[in-house]
């Protein structure tokens, strides 16, 4: 666990997403959860060792399986965006029946058969402020990368957790996204409002403004292709060709070519189906 600002920690050693925690006098505000049982046990032990008040609350930055599978084992109150409630409730209990999630990390691990989904205790529409004494944490809805996407912002320490809004050197998860809103999110992230903030990606940890700009460049390319599909119509074969063209952004990741190509194929197909006119 690494302390990136006063009372703000991240953990990047577990499979899935980068975890975060804000330590306050009232308790711990946890950001996302591991999905493997061994990692969950290790994470809970690590959290017990950093102090803070006795209360616990867990914020899910979106509905991706990598960050929601382990929620039921975290023994804490859960906060999500309002749209996450119906998305989570609609999921089947059998692991093999889950949506593919564009090659989520959990798919690389055995041991998932039946899954018990727990609805969040707290949800909100646009924003929610957690005032837990030592630090205030603002949760904002940002639907670009996921319809139920949240940013967790700690203004006094200039830290912002942006989930899957920015990914470094890997394709975006497109299935539940809105490209226009996503580009607006990234424009906001590079604005004066977040100058000198530490930006924490849900897959890469602390990232730079250049990483945000590179993400926007990729999304604009994807948006151009998607607009062509909507204007002219396209079959599955066309979408697969587009996925191949987008792989130019990830040529420096030869070990992940198949995974990334399949993520793009599935994401593009799902996105175009969701947003078809």
C-alpha positions as CSV (number, residue, x, y, z in Angstrom):
1,X,0.0,0.0,0.0
2,X,1.3,3.4,-1.0
3,X,0.4,6.7,0.6
4,X,0.1,9.2,-2.3
5,X,-1.1,12.1,-0.2
6,X,-1.9,12.7,3.5
7,X,-4.3,9.8,4.6
8,X,-4.9,8.7,1.0
9,X,-3.5,5.3,-0.1
10,X,-3.6,3.1,-3.2
11,X,-2.9,-0.6,-3.6
12,X,-1.8,-2.1,-7.0
13,X,-0.7,-5.6,-6.0
14,X,-4.0,-7.4,-6.5
15,X,-5.6,-8.7,-9.6
16,X,-8.3,-6.5,-11.1
17,X,-8.4,-2.8,-10.3
18,X,-6.3,-0.4,-8.4
19,X,-7.8,0.0,-4.9
20,X,-7.9,3.2,-2.9
21,X,-8.7,4.2,0.7
22,X,-9.1,7.5,2.4
23,X,-8.3,7.4,6.2
24,X,-10.4,9.8,8.3
25,X,-11.1,10.2,12.1
26,X,-14.6,8.7,11.5
27,X,-13.4,5.7,9.5
28,X,-12.1,4.4,6.2
29,X,-13.6,5.3,2.8
30,X,-12.6,2.4,0.5
31,X,-12.6,2.7,-3.2
32,X,-13.4,-0.5,-5.1
33,X,-12.6,-4.1,-3.9
34,X,-10.5,-7.0,-5.0
35,X,-12.3,-10.0,-6.4
36,X,-10.1,-12.9,-5.3
37,X,-10.8,-14.2,-1.8
38,X,-7.2,-14.3,-0.8
39,X,-6.7,-10.7,-2.0
40,X,-9.8,-9.7,-0.1
41,X,-8.5,-11.2,3.1
42,X,-5.1,-9.5,2.6
43,X,-6.7,-6.2,1.8
44,X,-8.9,-6.2,4.9
45,X,-5.8,-7.0,7.1
46,X,-3.9,-4.2,5.5
47,X,-6.8,-1.8,6.1
48,X,-6.9,-2.8,9.8
49,X,-3.2,-1.8,10.0
50,X,-3.6,1.9,8.9
51,X,-5.7,3.1,11.7
52,X,-8.6,5.7,11.3
53,X,-12.0,5.5,12.9
54,X,-14.1,2.3,13.2
55,X,-16.6,2.9,10.4
56,X,-16.2,1.5,6.9
57,X,-17.8,2.5,3.6
58,X,-17.1,1.1,0.1
59,X,-17.5,3.1,-3.1
60,X,-17.8,1.3,-6.4
61,X,-16.6,3.6,-9.2
62,X,-18.7,1.7,-11.7
63,X,-20.3,-1.7,-12.3
64,X,-17.4,-3.5,-13.9
65,X,-17.1,-7.1,-12.6
66,X,-13.5,-6.6,-11.6
67,X,-14.5,-4.1,-9.0
68,X,-17.9,-5.5,-7.9
69,X,-17.4,-9.2,-7.6
70,X,-15.7,-9.0,-4.2
71,X,-18.1,-6.5,-2.6
72,X,-20.1,-9.0,-0.7
73,X,-17.0,-10.1,1.3
74,X,-16.0,-6.6,2.3
75,X,-18.4,-6.3,5.2
76,X,-19.2,-2.7,4.7
77,X,-21.9,-0.3,3.5
78,X,-21.7,0.2,-0.2
79,X,-22.2,3.3,-2.3
80,X,-22.9,3.4,-6.0
81,X,-24.5,5.5,-8.6
82,X,-28.3,5.1,-8.9
83,X,-27.9,3.4,-12.4
84,X,-25.8,0.7,-10.9
85,X,-28.7,-0.7,-8.9
86,X,-30.7,-2.0,-11.8
87,X,-27.5,-3.0,-13.7
88,X,-26.4,-5.2,-10.8
89,X,-29.8,-6.6,-10.0
90,X,-30.2,-7.7,-13.6
91,X,-27.1,-9.9,-13.5
92,X,-27.5,-13.7,-13.4
93,X,-26.1,-15.6,-10.5
94,X,-24.2,-18.1,-12.6
95,X,-20.7,-16.9,-13.4
96,X,-20.7,-18.5,-16.8
97,X,-23.8,-16.6,-17.7
98,X,-22.2,-13.2,-16.9
99,X,-21.8,-10.7,-19.7
100,X,-18.3,-11.1,-21.1
101,X,-17.3,-7.6,-19.7
102,X,-14.8,-7.3,-22.6
103,X,-12.2,-9.7,-21.1
104,X,-12.3,-8.6,-17.4
105,X,-9.5,-9.7,-15.2
106,X,-11.7,-12.1,-13.2
107,X,-12.1,-14.3,-16.3
108,X,-8.5,-15.4,-16.0
109,X,-9.1,-17.0,-12.6
110,X,-10.9,-20.2,-11.6
111,X,-13.2,-20.5,-8.6
112,X,-16.2,-18.5,-9.7
113,X,-19.4,-20.6,-10.1
114,X,-22.3,-19.0,-8.4
115,X,-22.3,-15.3,-7.5
116,X,-24.5,-13.6,-4.9
117,X,-25.0,-10.0,-5.8
118,X,-25.7,-7.5,-3.0
119,X,-27.5,-4.3,-3.9
120,X,-25.8,-1.1,-2.6
121,X,-27.2,0.5,0.6
122,X,-26.7,4.0,-0.7
123,X,-27.0,5.4,-4.2
124,X,-27.2,8.9,-5.7
125,X,-28.0,10.7,-8.9
126,X,-25.5,13.5,-9.5
127,X,-23.2,14.0,-6.5
128,X,-22.8,13.0,-2.9
129,X,-20.5,14.5,-0.2
130,X,-19.0,12.3,2.5
131,X,-18.0,14.5,5.4
132,X,-16.1,12.2,7.7
133,X,-14.1,14.7,9.7
134,X,-10.5,14.6,8.6
135,X,-11.3,14.8,4.8
136,X,-14.3,15.5,2.7
137,X,-14.8,13.1,-0.3
138,X,-17.0,14.3,-3.1
139,X,-18.5,11.6,-5.3
140,X,-19.6,12.8,-8.8
141,X,-21.4,11.0,-11.6
142,X,-19.4,10.8,-14.8
143,X,-21.1,8.5,-17.3
144,X,-18.5,8.6,-20.0
145,X,-16.8,5.2,-19.5
146,X,-19.8,3.6,-17.7
147,X,-23.4,4.6,-17.3
148,X,-22.9,4.3,-13.5
149,X,-19.4,5.8,-13.5
150,X,-18.3,7.8,-10.4
151,X,-15.3,10.0,-9.7
152,X,-14.1,10.2,-6.1
153,X,-12.6,13.7,-5.4
154,X,-10.6,14.7,-2.3
155,X,-10.3,18.5,-2.8
156,X,-8.1,19.4,0.2
157,X,-5.4,16.9,-0.9
158,X,-5.9,17.5,-4.7
159,X,-6.5,13.8,-5.5
160,X,-9.1,12.4,-7.9
161,X,-10.0,8.7,-8.5
162,X,-11.4,8.4,-12.1
163,X,-11.9,4.6,-12.4
164,X,-11.8,3.5,-16.0
165,X,-12.2,7.0,-17.4
166,X,-8.4,6.8,-18.3
167,X,-6.5,3.6,-19.2
168,X,-2.8,3.7,-20.1
169,X,-1.6,1.5,-23.1
170,X,-4.7,-0.7,-23.2
171,X,-8.1,-0.4,-24.9
172,X,-11.1,1.2,-23.2
173,X,-14.1,-0.8,-22.0
174,X,-16.7,0.4,-24.4
175,X,-19.8,-1.8,-23.8
176,X,-21.5,0.5,-21.2
177,X,-20.0,3.8,-22.3
178,X,-21.0,7.0,-24.0
179,X,-18.2,8.4,-26.2
180,X,-19.5,12.0,-26.3
181,X,-19.8,12.2,-22.5
182,X,-16.5,10.4,-22.1
183,X,-14.6,13.0,-24.2
184,X,-16.3,15.7,-22.1
185,X,-15.1,14.0,-18.9
186,X,-11.6,14.0,-20.2
187,X,-11.8,17.6,-21.3
188,X,-12.9,18.5,-17.7
189,X,-10.0,16.4,-16.3
190,X,-7.5,18.5,-18.3
191,X,-9.1,21.8,-17.3
192,X,-7.9,24.3,-14.7
193,X,-10.3,22.8,-12.3
194,X,-8.0,19.9,-11.7
195,X,-4.7,21.6,-12.2
196,X,-2.0,20.0,-9.9
197,X,-4.3,17.2,-8.9
198,X,-3.0,13.6,-8.7
199,X,-5.2,11.6,-11.0
200,X,-5.6,7.9,-10.1
201,X,-6.7,5.5,-12.9
202,X,-8.6,2.4,-11.8
203,X,-6.2,0.2,-13.8
204,X,-2.9,2.1,-13.7
205,X,-2.6,4.1,-10.5
206,X,-1.3,7.7,-10.6
207,X,-1.2,8.9,-14.2
208,X,-0.3,12.1,-16.0
209,X,-2.2,14.8,-18.0
210,X,-0.4,13.4,-21.1
211,X,-2.0,10.0,-20.4
212,X,-5.4,11.7,-20.3
213,X,-4.8,13.5,-23.6
214,X,-3.6,10.2,-25.2
215,X,-6.9,8.6,-24.0
216,X,-8.9,11.4,-25.6
217,X,-7.0,10.8,-28.8
218,X,-7.9,7.2,-28.9
219,X,-11.6,7.9,-28.1
220,X,-11.8,10.4,-30.9
221,X,-10.5,7.8,-33.3
222,X,-13.1,5.3,-32.0
223,X,-15.8,7.9,-32.3
224,X,-15.0,8.6,-35.9
225,X,-15.3,4.9,-36.8
226,X,-18.5,4.6,-34.8
227,X,-20.0,7.6,-36.6
228,X,-19.2,6.0,-39.9
229,X,-20.9,2.8,-38.8
230,X,-24.1,4.7,-37.8
231,X,-24.1,6.7,-41.0
232,X,-23.6,3.8,-43.4
233,X,-24.6,0.8,-41.4
234,X,-22.2,-2.1,-40.8
235,X,-22.2,-5.8,-40.3
236,X,-20.2,-7.6,-37.7
237,X,-17.3,-8.1,-40.1
238,X,-16.9,-4.4,-40.5
239,X,-16.7,-3.9,-36.8
240,X,-14.1,-6.6,-36.5
241,X,-12.0,-4.7,-39.2
242,X,-12.3,-1.5,-37.2
243,X,-11.1,-3.2,-34.1
244,X,-8.0,-4.4,-36.0
245,X,-7.3,-0.8,-37.1
246,X,-7.5,0.5,-33.6
247,X,-4.8,-1.9,-32.5
248,X,-2.2,0.5,-33.7
249,X,-2.5,2.3,-30.3
250,X,-1.3,-0.9,-28.5
251,X,1.5,-2.2,-30.7
252,X,3.9,-1.9,-27.8
253,X,2.0,-4.6,-25.9
254,X,2.7,-7.7,-28.0
255,X,1.9,-10.1,-25.1
256,X,-1.6,-8.8,-24.8
257,X,-2.6,-8.5,-28.5
258,X,-5.2,-11.2,-28.5
259,X,-6.8,-10.0,-25.3
260,X,-6.9,-6.4,-26.4
261,X,-8.2,-7.2,-29.9
262,X,-11.1,-9.3,-28.4
263,X,-11.9,-6.5,-25.9
264,X,-12.2,-4.0,-28.8
265,X,-14.3,-6.4,-30.9
266,X,-16.7,-7.1,-28.1
267,X,-16.8,-3.5,-26.9
268,X,-17.5,-2.1,-30.4
269,X,-20.2,-4.6,-31.1
270,X,-21.9,-3.9,-27.8
271,X,-21.5,-0.1,-28.1
272,X,-23.0,0.0,-31.6
273,X,-25.9,-2.2,-30.6
274,X,-26.6,-0.1,-27.5
275,X,-26.4,3.2,-29.4
276,X,-27.9,2.3,-32.8
277,X,-30.5,4.7,-34.1
